[in-house]
Amino acid sequence: MNGRTVLERFPAGGPRGSWPAEEFAHARRLEGQTVEVVMDLATDTFLVVARGMEAGD
């Protein structure tokens, strides 16, 4: 495995001026998680992924 887990998915076409994936990631960072937002071009979605987590954690 690559050691990353998708925590949440957000459509790329969110409301103007809104960044829901970034807001979700910021909240997880405040909780102490190491997360990043990546774009899945195949599905046109933003993914919030956590590093070092196994599925089911």
C-alpha distance matrix in Angstrom:
0.0 3.8 5.6 7.9 9.8 12.8 15.8 18.5 19.7 23.1 25.2 26.1 29.8 30.4 34.0 35.7 35.2 32.4 28.9 27.2 23.6 24.9 27.0 24.2 22.0 25.1 25.7 22.2 22.8 26.2 24.4 22.6 19.1 17.4 16.9 17.5 18.9 17.6 19.4 18.0 20.8 20.3 21.2 23.2 21.6 20.6 17.3 17.2 13.7 13.2 11.2 10.2 10.3 8.7 9.9 13.5 14.3
3.8 0.0 3.8 5.6 8.7 11.5 14.6 17.2 18.2 21.3 23.5 24.0 27.7 28.3 31.8 33.2 32.5 29.9 26.2 24.9 21.2 22.1 24.4 22.0 19.4 22.4 23.4 20.1 20.3 23.8 22.5 20.5 16.9 14.7 14.1 14.3 15.9 14.6 16.7 16.0 18.8 18.9 19.9 21.4 19.7 18.3 15.1 14.9 11.3 10.9 8.6 8.5 9.6 9.4 11.1 14.7 14.8
5.6 3.8 0.0 3.8 6.9 10.3 12.8 15.9 17.7 20.9 23.5 24.3 28.0 28.0 31.3 32.8 31.9 29.0 25.3 23.8 20.1 20.8 22.7 20.0 17.5 20.2 20.9 17.3 17.5 20.9 19.3 17.1 13.7 11.9 11.9 13.1 15.2 14.9 17.5 17.3 20.5 20.9 21.3 22.6 20.3 18.3 14.9 13.7 9.9 8.3 5.8 4.8 6.0 6.5 9.0 12.3 11.6
7.9 5.6 3.8 0.0 3.8 6.8 9.3 12.2 13.9 17.1 19.8 20.6 24.3 24.3 27.5 29.1 28.2 25.3 21.7 20.0 16.4 17.3 19.3 16.6 14.2 17.2 17.9 14.6 15.2 18.7 17.3 15.7 12.0 10.2 9.2 10.0 11.8 11.6 14.3 14.1 17.6 18.2 18.2 19.2 16.7 14.7 11.1 9.9 6.2 5.4 4.5 5.8 5.9 7.2 8.6 11.7 11.1
9.8 8.7 6.9 3.8 0.0 3.8 6.1 9.2 11.4 14.8 17.8 19.2 22.7 22.4 25.7 27.6 27.0 23.8 20.4 18.2 14.8 16.3 17.8 14.7 13.0 16.4 16.5 13.2 14.8 17.9 16.3 15.4 11.7 10.9 9.4 10.6 11.6 11.9 14.2 13.8 17.5 17.7 16.9 18.1 15.3 13.5 9.7 8.5 5.4 5.3 6.6 7.9 6.0 6.7 6.4 9.1 9.1
12.8 11.5 10.3 6.8 3.8 0.0 3.8 5.8 7.6 11.1 14.1 15.7 19.0 18.8 22.1 24.2 23.8 20.6 17.3 15.0 11.8 13.9 15.4 12.3 11.3 15.0 15.1 12.5 14.5 17.6 16.4 16.3 12.6 12.0 9.4 9.8 9.7 9.9 11.7 11.2 15.0 15.3 13.9 14.9 11.8 10.2 6.4 5.9 4.4 6.5 9.1 11.2 9.4 10.2 9.0 11.0 11.3
15.8 14.6 12.8 9.3 6.1 3.8 0.0 3.8 7.2 10.4 14.0 16.0 18.9 17.9 20.8 23.1 22.5 19.0 15.9 13.1 10.3 12.4 13.1 9.5 9.2 12.7 12.1 9.7 12.4 15.0 13.6 14.2 10.9 11.4 8.9 10.1 10.1 11.5 13.5 13.6 17.3 17.9 15.9 16.4 12.9 10.9 7.5 5.6 5.6 6.8 10.3 12.3 10.1 11.3 10.0 10.8 10.5
18.5 17.2 15.9 12.2 9.2 5.8 3.8 0.0 3.8 6.8 10.4 12.7 15.4 14.4 17.4 19.9 19.6 16.1 13.3 10.3 8.0 11.0 11.5 8.3 9.1 12.7 12.3 10.9 13.9 16.2 15.5 16.6 13.6 13.9 10.8 11.0 9.7 10.9 12.0 12.1 15.5 16.1 13.6 13.7 10.0 8.4 6.0 5.4 7.4 9.8 13.4 15.8 13.8 14.9 13.2 13.8 14.1
19.7 18.2 17.7 13.9 11.4 7.6 7.2 3.8 0.0 3.8 6.9 9.4 12.1 11.7 15.1 17.7 18.0 14.8 12.2 9.7 7.5 11.1 12.3 10.0 11.0 14.5 14.8 13.9 16.5 19.0 18.7 19.7 16.7 16.5 13.0 12.0 9.6 9.8 9.7 9.4 12.4 12.9 10.1 10.1 6.4 5.8 4.7 6.5 9.1 12.3 15.6 18.3 16.7 17.5 15.7 16.8 17.4
23.1 21.3 20.9 17.1 14.8 11.1 10.4 6.8 3.8 0.0 3.8 6.4 8.6 7.9 11.4 14.0 14.5 11.4 9.3 7.1 6.1 9.8 11.0 9.7 11.3 14.3 14.9 15.0 17.3 19.5 19.9 21.2 18.6 18.3 14.6 13.1 10.0 10.4 9.6 10.1 12.3 13.3 10.3 8.9 5.5 5.1 6.5 8.3 11.7 15.0 18.3 21.3 19.9 21.1 19.4 20.4 20.8
25.2 23.5 23.5 19.8 17.8 14.1 14.0 10.4 6.9 3.8 0.0 3.8 5.5 6.2 9.9 12.5 14.0 11.5 10.2 9.1 8.8 12.2 13.6 13.1 14.6 17.4 18.3 18.6 20.7 22.9 23.6 24.8 22.2 21.6 17.9 15.8 12.3 11.9 9.8 9.9 10.9 11.9 8.6 6.6 4.5 6.2 8.9 11.6 14.7 18.3 21.3 24.5 23.2 24.2 22.4 23.6 24.3
26.1 24.0 24.3 20.6 19.2 15.7 16.0 12.7 9.4 6.4 3.8 0.0 3.8 5.7 9.3 10.8 12.3 10.6 9.2 9.6 9.1 11.6 13.8 14.1 15.0 17.4 19.1 19.6 21.1 23.4 24.6 25.5 23.0 21.9 18.1 15.4 11.7 10.9 8.3 9.3 9.5 11.5 9.1 5.7 4.9 6.0 9.7 12.3 15.5 19.1 21.8 25.2 24.6 25.9 24.5 26.0 26.4
29.8 27.7 28.0 24.3 22.7 19.0 18.9 15.4 12.1 8.6 5.5 3.8 0.0 3.8 6.7 8.4 10.8 9.7 9.8 10.5 11.3 13.6 15.1 15.9 17.4 19.4 20.9 21.9 23.5 25.5 26.8 28.1 25.8 25.0 21.3 18.7 15.0 14.6 12.1 12.9 12.6 14.2 11.6 8.4 8.3 9.7 13.2 15.6 19.0 22.5 25.4 28.8 27.9 29.2 27.6 28.9 29.4
30.4 28.3 28.0 24.3 22.4 18.8 17.9 14.4 11.7 7.9 6.2 5.7 3.8 0.0 3.8 6.5 8.3 6.4 7.2 7.5 9.4 11.6 12.3 13.4 15.4 17.0 18.1 19.7 21.4 22.9 24.3 26.0 24.1 23.7 20.1 18.0 14.5 15.1 13.4 14.7 15.2 17.0 14.2 11.2 9.9 10.2 13.2 14.8 18.5 21.7 24.8 28.2 27.2 28.8 27.3 28.2 28.3
34.0 31.8 31.3 27.5 25.7 22.1 20.8 17.4 15.1 11.4 9.9 9.3 6.7 3.8 0.0 3.8 6.3 5.4 8.0 9.0 11.8 13.2 13.2 15.0 17.3 18.2 19.2 21.3 22.9 23.9 25.7 27.6 26.1 26.0 22.6 20.6 17.4 18.3 16.8 18.4 18.8 20.6 17.9 14.8 13.7 13.7 16.7 17.8 21.6 24.5 27.8 31.2 30.2 31.9 30.5 31.1 31.1
35.7 33.2 32.8 29.1 27.6 24.2 23.1 19.9 17.7 14.0 12.5 10.8 8.4 6.5 3.8 0.0 3.8 5.5 8.4 10.7 13.3 13.8 14.1 16.6 18.4 18.8 20.4 22.7 23.7 24.7 26.9 28.6 27.3 26.8 23.6 21.3 18.1 19.0 17.6 19.7 19.7 22.0 19.7 16.3 15.5 15.2 18.4 19.5 23.1 26.0 29.0 32.5 32.0 34.0 32.9 33.7 33.4
35.2 32.5 31.9 28.2 27.0 23.8 22.5 19.6 18.0 14.5 14.0 12.3 10.8 8.3 6.3 3.8 0.0 3.8 6.7 9.7 12.3 11.8 11.8 14.9 16.5 16.2 18.0 20.6 21.2 21.9 24.5 26.1 25.2 24.7 21.8 19.6 16.9 18.4 17.7 20.3 20.7 23.4 21.3 17.9 16.6 15.4 18.2 18.6 22.1 24.7 27.6 31.1 30.8 33.1 32.4 33.1 32.4
32.4 29.9 29.0 25.3 23.8 20.6 19.0 16.1 14.8 11.4 11.5 10.6 9.7 6.4 5.4 5.5 3.8 0.0 3.8 6.0 9.0 9.0 8.7 11.4 13.4 13.5 14.9 17.4 18.5 19.3 21.5 23.3 22.2 22.1 19.0 17.2 14.5 16.3 15.9 18.4 19.4 21.8 19.4 16.3 14.3 12.9 15.4 15.5 19.2 21.6 24.8 28.2 27.6 29.8 28.9 29.5 28.9
28.9 26.2 25.3 21.7 20.4 17.3 15.9 13.3 12.2 9.3 10.2 9.2 9.8 7.2 8.0 8.4 6.7 3.8 0.0 3.8 5.6 5.4 6.2 8.7 10.0 10.6 12.5 14.5 15.4 16.7 18.8 20.3 18.9 18.5 15.3 13.4 10.7 12.7 12.8 15.6 17.0 19.7 17.5 14.5 12.1 9.9 12.1 11.9 15.5 18.0 21.0 24.5 24.1 26.4 25.8 26.6 25.8
27.2 24.9 23.8 20.0 18.2 15.0 13.1 10.3 9.7 7.1 9.1 9.6 10.5 7.5 9.0 10.7 9.7 6.0 3.8 0.0 3.8 5.5 5.0 6.0 8.5 9.7 10.6 12.4 14.2 15.4 16.9 18.7 17.2 17.3 14.1 12.9 10.4 12.7 13.1 15.2 17.3 19.4 16.7 14.4 11.3 9.2 10.6 10.1 13.9 16.2 19.6 22.9 21.9 24.0 23.1 23.6 22.9
23.6 21.2 20.1 16.4 14.8 11.8 10.3 8.0 7.5 6.1 8.8 9.1 11.3 9.4 11.8 13.3 12.3 9.0 5.6 3.8 0.0 3.8 5.4 5.1 6.1 8.6 10.0 10.7 12.3 14.4 15.6 16.8 14.7 14.3 10.8 9.3 6.8 9.2 10.1 12.4 14.9 17.1 14.9 12.9 9.5 6.5 7.2 6.5 10.2 12.8 16.1 19.4 18.7 20.9 20.1 21.1 20.4
24.9 22.1 20.8 17.3 16.3 13.9 12.4 11.0 11.1 9.8 12.2 11.6 13.6 11.6 13.2 13.8 11.8 9.0 5.4 5.5 3.8 0.0 3.8 5.4 5.0 6.0 8.6 9.8 10.3 12.3 14.3 15.2 13.7 13.1 10.0 8.5 6.8 9.9 11.6 14.6 17.0 19.6 17.9 15.6 12.5 9.1 9.7 8.1 11.3 13.2 16.0 19.5 19.4 22.1 21.9 22.9 21.6
27.0 24.4 22.7 19.3 17.8 15.4 13.1 11.5 12.3 11.0 13.6 13.8 15.1 12.3 13.2 14.1 11.8 8.7 6.2 5.0 5.4 3.8 0.0 3.8 5.4 5.1 6.4 8.8 9.9 10.8 12.8 14.6 13.7 14.1 11.6 11.2 10.1 13.4 15.0 17.7 20.1 22.5 20.3 18.1 14.9 11.9 12.1 10.1 13.2 14.6 17.8 20.9 20.3 23.0 22.7 23.0 21.6
24.2 22.0 20.0 16.6 14.7 12.3 9.5 8.3 10.0 9.7 13.1 14.1 15.9 13.4 15.0 16.6 14.9 11.4 8.7 6.0 5.1 5.4 3.8 0.0 3.8 5.5 5.2 6.4 8.8 10.1 11.0 12.9 11.5 12.3 9.7 10.1 9.4 12.7 14.5 16.6 19.6 21.5 19.1 17.6 14.0 11.0 10.2 7.8 10.7 11.9 15.4 18.3 17.2 19.7 19.2 19.3 18.0
22.0 19.4 17.5 14.2 13.0 11.3 9.2 9.1 11.0 11.3 14.6 15.0 17.4 15.4 17.3 18.4 16.5 13.4 10.0 8.5 6.1 5.0 5.4 3.8 0.0 3.8 5.4 5.1 6.2 8.7 9.9 10.7 8.9 8.9 6.3 6.7 7.0 10.7 13.3 15.8 18.9 21.0 19.3 17.9 14.4 10.9 9.5 6.3 8.5 9.3 12.4 15.5 15.1 18.0 18.1 18.8 17.1
25.1 22.4 20.2 17.2 16.4 15.0 12.7 12.7 14.5 14.3 17.4 17.4 19.4 17.0 18.2 18.8 16.2 13.5 10.6 9.7 8.6 6.0 5.1 5.5 3.8 0.0 3.8 5.4 5.0 6.3 8.8 9.9 9.5 10.0 8.5 9.1 9.9 13.7 16.3 19.1 22.0 24.4 22.7 20.9 17.6 14.1 13.2 10.1 12.0 12.1 14.7 17.6 17.5 20.7 21.2 21.5 19.4
25.7 23.4 20.9 17.9 16.5 15.1 12.1 12.3 14.8 14.9 18.3 19.1 20.9 18.1 19.2 20.4 18.0 14.9 12.5 10.6 10.0 8.6 6.4 5.2 5.4 3.8 0.0 3.8 5.4 5.1 6.6 9.0 9.1 10.9 9.9 11.6 12.4 16.1 18.6 21.0 24.1 26.1 24.0 22.6 19.0 15.8 14.5 11.2 12.9 12.6 15.6 17.9 17.2 20.1 20.3 20.0 17.8
22.2 20.1 17.3 14.6 13.2 12.5 9.7 10.9 13.9 15.0 18.6 19.6 21.9 19.7 21.3 22.7 20.6 17.4 14.5 12.4 10.7 9.8 8.8 6.4 5.1 5.4 3.8 0.0 3.8 5.4 5.0 6.6 5.6 7.7 7.1 9.7 11.3 14.8 17.8 19.8 23.2 25.0 23.1 22.2 18.6 15.3 13.2 9.5 10.2 9.2 12.1 14.2 13.4 16.5 16.9 16.8 14.3
22.8 20.3 17.5 15.2 14.8 14.5 12.4 13.9 16.5 17.3 20.7 21.1 23.5 21.4 22.9 23.7 21.2 18.5 15.4 14.2 12.3 10.3 9.9 8.8 6.2 5.0 5.4 3.8 0.0 3.8 5.2 5.0 5.0 6.2 6.7 9.1 11.5 15.1 18.4 20.9 24.1 26.3 24.9 23.7 20.3 16.7 14.8 11.1 11.4 9.9 11.9 14.1 14.3 17.8 18.9 19.2 16.4
26.2 23.8 20.9 18.7 17.9 17.6 15.0 16.2 19.0 19.5 22.9 23.4 25.5 22.9 23.9 24.7 21.9 19.3 16.7 15.4 14.4 12.3 10.8 10.1 8.7 6.3 5.1 5.4 3.8 0.0 3.8 5.4 7.4 9.6 10.4 12.8 14.9 18.6 21.7 24.2 27.4 29.6 27.9 26.6 23.1 19.6 17.9 14.2 14.9 13.3 15.3 17.1 17.0 20.4 21.4 21.1 18.1
24.4 22.5 19.3 17.3 16.3 16.4 13.6 15.5 18.7 19.9 23.6 24.6 26.8 24.3 25.7 26.9 24.5 21.5 18.8 16.9 15.6 14.3 12.8 11.0 9.9 8.8 6.6 5.0 5.2 3.8 0.0 3.8 5.8 9.2 10.5 13.6 15.9 19.4 22.6 24.6 28.0 29.8 28.0 27.2 23.6 20.3 18.0 14.3 14.3 12.2 14.2 15.3 14.6 17.8 18.8 18.0 14.9
22.6 20.5 17.1 15.7 15.4 16.3 14.2 16.6 19.7 21.2 24.8 25.5 28.1 26.0 27.6 28.6 26.1 23.3 20.3 18.7 16.8 15.2 14.6 12.9 10.7 9.9 9.0 6.6 5.0 5.4 3.8 0.0 3.8 6.6 9.2 12.5 15.5 18.8 22.2 24.3 27.8 29.6 28.3 27.6 24.1 20.7 18.2 14.4 13.6 10.9 11.9 12.8 13.0 16.5 18.2 18.0 14.6
19.1 16.9 13.7 12.0 11.7 12.6 10.9 13.6 16.7 18.6 22.2 23.0 25.8 24.1 26.1 27.3 25.2 22.2 18.9 17.2 14.7 13.7 13.7 11.5 8.9 9.5 9.1 5.6 5.0 7.4 5.8 3.8 0.0 3.8 6.0 9.7 12.7 15.7 19.2 20.9 24.5 26.2 25.0 24.5 21.1 17.8 14.9 11.2 10.0 7.1 8.4 9.7 9.8 13.3 15.0 15.2 12.1
17.4 14.7 11.9 10.2 10.9 12.0 11.4 13.9 16.5 18.3 21.6 21.9 25.0 23.7 26.0 26.8 24.7 22.1 18.5 17.3 14.3 13.1 14.1 12.3 8.9 10.0 10.9 7.7 6.2 9.6 9.2 6.6 3.8 0.0 3.8 7.1 10.7 13.3 17.0 18.9 22.3 24.2 23.6 23.0 19.8 16.4 13.7 10.2 8.5 5.7 6.1 8.4 9.6 13.3 15.3 16.4 13.7
16.9 14.1 11.9 9.2 9.4 9.4 8.9 10.8 13.0 14.6 17.9 18.1 21.3 20.1 22.6 23.6 21.8 19.0 15.3 14.1 10.8 10.0 11.6 9.7 6.3 8.5 9.9 7.1 6.7 10.4 10.5 9.2 6.0 3.8 0.0 3.8 7.0 9.8 13.4 15.4 18.8 20.8 20.0 19.3 16.1 12.6 10.0 6.6 5.4 4.3 6.4 9.7 10.3 13.6 14.8 16.2 14.2
17.5 14.3 13.1 10.0 10.6 9.8 10.1 11.0 12.0 13.1 15.8 15.4 18.7 18.0 20.6 21.3 19.6 17.2 13.4 12.9 9.3 8.5 11.2 10.1 6.7 9.1 11.6 9.7 9.1 12.8 13.6 12.5 9.7 7.1 3.8 0.0 3.8 6.4 10.1 12.7 15.8 18.2 17.6 16.5 13.7 10.1 8.1 5.7 5.5 6.6 8.3 12.0 12.9 15.8 16.7 18.6 17.1
18.9 15.9 15.2 11.8 11.6 9.7 10.1 9.7 9.6 10.0 12.3 11.7 15.0 14.5 17.4 18.1 16.9 14.5 10.7 10.4 6.8 6.8 10.1 9.4 7.0 9.9 12.4 11.3 11.5 14.9 15.9 15.5 12.7 10.7 7.0 3.8 0.0 3.8 6.9 9.8 12.7 15.3 14.5 13.0 10.2 6.5 5.6 4.6 6.4 9.1 11.2 15.0 15.3 17.8 17.9 19.9 18.9
17.6 14.6 14.9 11.6 11.9 9.9 11.5 10.9 9.8 10.4 11.9 10.9 14.6 15.1 18.3 19.0 18.4 16.3 12.7 12.7 9.2 9.9 13.4 12.7 10.7 13.7 16.1 14.8 15.1 18.6 19.4 18.8 15.7 13.3 9.8 6.4 3.8 0.0 3.8 6.6 9.4 12.0 11.9 10.7 8.6 5.7 5.3 6.5 7.4 10.7 12.2 15.8 16.3 18.2 18.2 20.6 20.3
19.4 16.7 17.5 14.3 14.2 11.7 13.5 12.0 9.7 9.6 9.8 8.3 12.1 13.4 16.8 17.6 17.7 15.9 12.8 13.1 10.1 11.6 15.0 14.5 13.3 16.3 18.6 17.8 18.4 21.7 22.6 22.2 19.2 17.0 13.4 10.1 6.9 3.8 0.0 3.8 5.9 8.9 8.8 7.2 6.0 4.5 6.1 8.9 10.4 13.9 15.6 19.1 19.2 20.7 20.2 22.6 22.8
18.0 16.0 17.3 14.1 13.8 11.2 13.6 12.1 9.4 10.1 9.9 9.3 12.9 14.7 18.4 19.7 20.3 18.4 15.6 15.2 12.4 14.6 17.7 16.6 15.8 19.1 21.0 19.8 20.9 24.2 24.6 24.3 20.9 18.9 15.4 12.7 9.8 6.6 3.8 0.0 3.8 5.5 5.8 5.7 5.4 6.0 6.8 10.3 11.3 14.9 16.5 19.6 19.3 20.1 19.1 21.7 22.5
20.8 18.8 20.5 17.6 17.5 15.0 17.3 15.5 12.4 12.3 10.9 9.5 12.6 15.2 18.8 19.7 20.7 19.4 17.0 17.3 14.9 17.0 20.1 19.6 18.9 22.0 24.1 23.2 24.1 27.4 28.0 27.8 24.5 22.3 18.8 15.8 12.7 9.4 5.9 3.8 0.0 3.8 5.5 4.8 6.9 8.6 10.4 13.9 15.0 18.6 20.0 23.1 23.0 23.7 22.6 25.3 26.2
20.3 18.9 20.9 18.2 17.7 15.3 17.9 16.1 12.9 13.3 11.9 11.5 14.2 17.0 20.6 22.0 23.4 21.8 19.7 19.4 17.1 19.6 22.5 21.5 21.0 24.4 26.1 25.0 26.3 29.6 29.8 29.6 26.2 24.2 20.8 18.2 15.3 12.0 8.9 5.5 3.8 0.0 3.8 5.8 8.1 10.6 11.8 15.5 16.3 19.9 21.2 23.9 23.5 23.5 22.1 24.7 26.2
21.2 19.9 21.3 18.2 16.9 13.9 15.9 13.6 10.1 10.3 8.6 9.1 11.6 14.2 17.9 19.7 21.3 19.4 17.5 16.7 14.9 17.9 20.3 19.1 19.3 22.7 24.0 23.1 24.9 27.9 28.0 28.3 25.0 23.6 20.0 17.6 14.5 11.9 8.8 5.8 5.5 3.8 0.0 3.8 5.5 8.8 10.2 14.0 15.4 19.1 21.1 23.8 22.9 23.0 21.1 23.3 24.8
23.2 21.4 22.6 19.2 18.1 14.9 16.4 13.7 10.1 8.9 6.6 5.7 8.4 11.2 14.8 16.3 17.9 16.3 14.5 14.4 12.9 15.6 18.1 17.6 17.9 20.9 22.6 22.2 23.7 26.6 27.2 27.6 24.5 23.0 19.3 16.5 13.0 10.7 7.2 5.7 4.8 5.8 3.8 0.0 3.8 7.0 9.7 13.4 15.5 19.3 21.4 24.6 23.9 24.6 23.0 25.1 26.1
21.6 19.7 20.3 16.7 15.3 11.8 12.9 10.0 6.4 5.5 4.5 4.9 8.3 9.9 13.7 15.5 16.6 14.3 12.1 11.3 9.5 12.5 14.9 14.0 14.4 17.6 19.0 18.6 20.3 23.1 23.6 24.1 21.1 19.8 16.1 13.7 10.2 8.6 6.0 5.4 6.9 8.1 5.5 3.8 0.0 3.8 6.4 9.9 12.3 16.1 18.6 21.8 20.9 21.8 20.3 22.1 22.9
20.6 18.3 18.3 14.7 13.5 10.2 10.9 8.4 5.8 5.1 6.2 6.0 9.7 10.2 13.7 15.2 15.4 12.9 9.9 9.2 6.5 9.1 11.9 11.0 10.9 14.1 15.8 15.3 16.7 19.6 20.3 20.7 17.8 16.4 12.6 10.1 6.5 5.7 4.5 6.0 8.6 10.6 8.8 7.0 3.8 0.0 3.8 6.7 9.5 13.2 15.8 19.2 18.7 20.1 19.1 20.9 21.1
17.3 15.1 14.9 11.1 9.7 6.4 7.5 6.0 4.7 6.5 8.9 9.7 13.2 13.2 16.7 18.4 18.2 15.4 12.1 10.6 7.2 9.7 12.1 10.2 9.5 13.2 14.5 13.2 14.8 17.9 18.0 18.2 14.9 13.7 10.0 8.1 5.6 5.3 6.1 6.8 10.4 11.8 10.2 9.7 6.4 3.8 0.0 3.8 6.0 9.8 12.5 15.7 14.9 16.3 15.4 17.3 17.4
17.2 14.9 13.7 9.9 8.5 5.9 5.6 5.4 6.5 8.3 11.6 12.3 15.6 14.8 17.8 19.5 18.6 15.5 11.9 10.1 6.5 8.1 10.1 7.8 6.3 10.1 11.2 9.5 11.1 14.2 14.3 14.4 11.2 10.2 6.6 5.7 4.6 6.5 8.9 10.3 13.9 15.5 14.0 13.4 9.9 6.7 3.8 0.0 3.8 6.9 10.1 13.4 12.7 14.7 14.3 15.8 15.2
13.7 11.3 9.9 6.2 5.4 4.4 5.6 7.4 9.1 11.7 14.7 15.5 19.0 18.5 21.6 23.1 22.1 19.2 15.5 13.9 10.2 11.3 13.2 10.7 8.5 12.0 12.9 10.2 11.4 14.9 14.3 13.6 10.0 8.5 5.4 5.5 6.4 7.4 10.4 11.3 15.0 16.3 15.4 15.5 12.3 9.5 6.0 3.8 0.0 3.8 6.6 9.8 9.3 11.5 11.6 13.7 12.9
13.2 10.9 8.3 5.4 5.3 6.5 6.8 9.8 12.3 15.0 18.3 19.1 22.5 21.7 24.5 26.0 24.7 21.6 18.0 16.2 12.8 13.2 14.6 11.9 9.3 12.1 12.6 9.2 9.9 13.3 12.2 10.9 7.1 5.7 4.3 6.6 9.1 10.7 13.9 14.9 18.6 19.9 19.1 19.3 16.1 13.2 9.8 6.9 3.8 0.0 3.8 6.7 6.4 9.4 10.5 12.3 10.6
11.2 8.6 5.8 4.5 6.6 9.1 10.3 13.4 15.6 18.3 21.3 21.8 25.4 24.8 27.8 29.0 27.6 24.8 21.0 19.6 16.1 16.0 17.8 15.4 12.4 14.7 15.6 12.1 11.9 15.3 14.2 11.9 8.4 6.1 6.4 8.3 11.2 12.2 15.6 16.5 20.0 21.2 21.1 21.4 18.6 15.8 12.5 10.1 6.6 3.8 0.0 3.8 5.6 8.8 11.1 13.4 11.5
10.2 8.5 4.8 5.8 7.9 11.2 12.3 15.8 18.3 21.3 24.5 25.2 28.8 28.2 31.2 32.5 31.1 28.2 24.5 22.9 19.4 19.5 20.9 18.3 15.5 17.6 17.9 14.2 14.1 17.1 15.3 12.8 9.7 8.4 9.7 12.0 15.0 15.8 19.1 19.6 23.1 23.9 23.8 24.6 21.8 19.2 15.7 13.4 9.8 6.7 3.8 0.0 3.8 6.7 9.9 12.1 9.9
10.3 9.6 6.0 5.9 6.0 9.4 10.1 13.8 16.7 19.9 23.2 24.6 27.9 27.2 30.2 32.0 30.8 27.6 24.1 21.9 18.7 19.4 20.3 17.2 15.1 17.5 17.2 13.4 14.3 17.0 14.6 13.0 9.8 9.6 10.3 12.9 15.3 16.3 19.2 19.3 23.0 23.5 22.9 23.9 20.9 18.7 14.9 12.7 9.3 6.4 5.6 3.8 0.0 3.8 6.6 8.4 6.3
8.7 9.4 6.5 7.2 6.7 10.2 11.3 14.9 17.5 21.1 24.2 25.9 29.2 28.8 31.9 34.0 33.1 29.8 26.4 24.0 20.9 22.1 23.0 19.7 18.0 20.7 20.1 16.5 17.8 20.4 17.8 16.5 13.3 13.3 13.6 15.8 17.8 18.2 20.7 20.1 23.7 23.5 23.0 24.6 21.8 20.1 16.3 14.7 11.5 9.4 8.8 6.7 3.8 0.0 3.8 6.2 5.7
9.9 11.1 9.0 8.6 6.4 9.0 10.0 13.2 15.7 19.4 22.4 24.5 27.6 27.3 30.5 32.9 32.4 28.9 25.8 23.1 20.1 21.9 22.7 19.2 18.1 21.2 20.3 16.9 18.9 21.4 18.8 18.2 15.0 15.3 14.8 16.7 17.9 18.2 20.2 19.1 22.6 22.1 21.1 23.0 20.3 19.1 15.4 14.3 11.6 10.5 11.1 9.9 6.6 3.8 0.0 3.8 5.6
13.5 14.7 12.3 11.7 9.1 11.0 10.8 13.8 16.8 20.4 23.6 26.0 28.9 28.2 31.1 33.7 33.1 29.5 26.6 23.6 21.1 22.9 23.0 19.3 18.8 21.5 20.0 16.8 19.2 21.1 18.0 18.0 15.2 16.4 16.2 18.6 19.9 20.6 22.6 21.7 25.3 24.7 23.3 25.1 22.1 20.9 17.3 15.8 13.7 12.3 13.4 12.1 8.4 6.2 3.8 0.0 3.8
14.3 14.8 11.6 11.1 9.1 11.3 10.5 14.1 17.4 20.8 24.3 26.4 29.4 28.3 31.1 33.4 32.4 28.9 25.8 22.9 20.4 21.6 21.6 18.0 17.1 19.4 17.8 14.3 16.4 18.1 14.9 14.6 12.1 13.7 14.2 17.1 18.9 20.3 22.8 22.5 26.2 26.2 24.8 26.1 22.9 21.1 17.4 15.2 12.9 10.6 11.5 9.9 6.3 5.7 5.6 3.8 0.0
